[in-house]
Amino acid sequence: MIPPLDILFEDNHCVAVAKPAGMPSTHFEGREETVDRAVKAYLKEKYKKPGNVFLGVVHRLDKPTSGVLLFARTSKAAARLARQFRDGAVEKVYWAVVEGDVKRPAGSLEDWLLKTEVAAPSPNRAASRVEVVPADAEGARQALLHYRRRASHGGLTWLEVRPQTGRTHQLRVQLAHHGHPVYGDAKYGAVHTFGNAIGLHARSLTFLHPVRYEPITLTAEPPRPWRGRFAYLFREGQP
């Protein structure tokens, strides 16, 4: 069952939705429903478009991650938005609930990551796993993030995280490597479970409109399960 789309922004050039956890951002070879397919179906129906609907994928969120997901509606917008992501010109803010008590109120993490492919259940795809490696390791890429502690309670910490680079699984791997795996992220060492989700939410995205070049900030509320599971954290961490 596809959940109803939560449209955060829409004009003739781009469209953004609040991605639900557990749903892939884009399709590959499988038949699993994906956010980009759902958005295409929405646009086709709303505007009564014949034939295929263009939708440019300019960035992705991991399957168990929720939050702001932006698409382009024209090839020109896709090229311009993709360039912004490539150049690090898009400001991304994540909310992460991690295991353990993060002592420092704020800080930065810098690591070097290496992505490897491992066997996956689907014969059409390999699964990615990312590891922290020495800076001089062949293929290693720099990963840098900044964080601020919002609240701690019951062995969990709510962080606001701003990645400066955009590596695969970056936040998940770096936080786990430094002793605080994301809640529910068994792939990188978490002991708690959280259904088909992890405690990582793309809270906001700030980019330049691809045609008008004005800054736009889009914000997504955390999914409902967060309000129940992390109620004490939210109560303590609100400004």
Secondary structure, DSSP 8 states (H G I E B T S, - for coil): ------EEEE-SSEEEEEE-TTS-SS--SS----HHHHHHHHHHHHTT--S----EE-----TT-EEEEEEESSHHHHHHHHHHHHTT-SEEEEEEEEES---SSEEEEEEEEEEEEE--SSTT--EEEEEE--TTSTT-EEEEEEEEEEEEETTEEEEEEEESS--TTHHHHHHHHTT--BTT-GGGT--S--TT--SEEEEEEEEE-TTT--EEEEE----HHHHHHTHHHHHHH--
